[in-house]
Amino acid sequence: MDDQTVITPARDISSVLFACNINAVRSAMAEAIIKSRFPGKIFTDSCGVTPGQQDGFAVAVMAEIDVDLSQHAPKGFDDLDCDFYDVIISFSPEAHARAQDLTRNVDCDALYWPVDNLAGLQGSREERLRAYRSVRDDIIAKLDLYLPEDD
């Protein structure tokens, strides 16, 4: 996890939107993790600056932790009503800038959590899977701090 990112536990979060450049890896993973951990308790969605296409490596590494990402349909900011979320958490500077624009006149926090961008990643299948696992685990670590599960 990035040492520059300070994450404090959230209070009374009922809805969260995750955003990144393309809604296929980071934001999609975060959405699926929250849906898995807090079913029916926290409304969550995800989007990208552009929608993108489903990513098979993301689906594979999420399946390793028993989280199904296979039905995820990538979306863009323009596909959602962003006015009712408690918080928008962005994983890229571009998405964070868009979130800040959207939240200027609404009661919604816009947080930026830097997470590695895997766009253009090269290497063997195993090297790529290792990089995707690292991103998945970074997101999980951040979410564990922000939304700790009830004991």
N, C-alpha and C positions, 0 to 999 in steps of 0.2 A: 504494500500500500504506500502511496505517495506520502512522505513525511510532511509535506507542506499542507496537506489537507487535514483540517481539524473538523472532526465530525462529533457533534453532541447528540444525545438521544432526542428523538422527536417527542412532542407532547400532543396528544389528541389528533393524530393524523387519521383521517378517514378516506382520503383520496390522494393519489400521487401519480404524476405523469413523469415518465422517464424519456429523455430525448438525447439523440446524438446525430451525427451527420446523415447516416443511412440507418433506417430502422430494421436492421437484420441481425446484429450481433449484440452490442453492449446494452442498448435500451431494451431490446427484445428479451435478453437474458434476465435483466433486472425485473421486468414485468412478470415473466414466468416464475421467478423465484418468489416474488411477493404473493402471487396467486396461489402458489404451492404452500407457502408458510402461513398465510392469513386468509384462507378461503372464506368468502362472505363477510370478512371483517374490514378489509381495506380495499376500496375500489382502486384499480390500477389499470393504466394503459401505457402505451409507448408510441413514439413517433420519431421521425427523422426530419432533418432539413429537407431531404428528399426521401421518398419511401424505400427505394431499393428493391432487392429481391431476397427471398429466403436464402439463408446460408447453411449449407450442409454441415460444415464443420461446427457451427454453433449448435445445430440440432444434435450432432453426435456427442459433444462434450456435456450438453445438458442432460442427455439420456443417461450418461454415466452416473449422474446424481439423482436419477429417477424423476427428472422434470421434463415433461413433454413440450418441446418447442416446434414440433412438426406441423401443427396447424396454425402457426403464427402467420398472419397476413400483414406484411409491412405497410405502414401508413406514414403520411407526411403531416406536418403541423396543420396544413389546410384541410385535412380530413377530419379534424377533431374540433370540438368546442372546448377551448382551453380556459374558459372563464370560471370553472367551478372547482378546480383542484385546490387542495390545501398547499401543495408544493409541486414545483417542477424541478426535477433533478436532471441536470445535463452532464453528459460525459465528454463533450467536445466544446471548444471555444465558440464555434459557429452556432451550435445548438443553444449554448448559454446566452449568446447575444440575442437570438430569436426569443428565448424564454423571457429575458429581461424586457424586451419590447412588448411582449404580450401581457406581462404582469404590471406594467406601469400604473394602470388604473383599476386593478382588481386586487382583492385581498388574497394574495397567493405569494408564497415565498419562491424565489428562484435560486437554487443552489447549484454550484459547479463542483463536480467531483472528477478531476482528471483521471481518465482510464485509457490505457494504451489503445491506439487506433490500429486495427489489423488490416486496413485497406492496403492492397498491394503486397501483402505478405508473401514471401517466396520461401522455398525450401521443400524438403520431403514431407510426405503426409504426416509422419510422426513429429517432425519439427513444428509443423503448422498446428497439429493437435495440441502440442505442448504449449504453444503460445496462446491458443484459445483457452486452454485450461487455466493458464495464468490470469487471463482477463476475467474469466468466470470467478476464480477464487478471489481476485481483487474486489470484484463487485460484491461477492458474498461477505467479505470482511467488512466492507463499508456499510452494507445493509445490517450486519450484525450489530454494529455500533449505533446506527441510526434508529433501527427498529428492532430492539432486542425482543426475542420471543418471551412470552410470559412463562414463568416457571410452573 
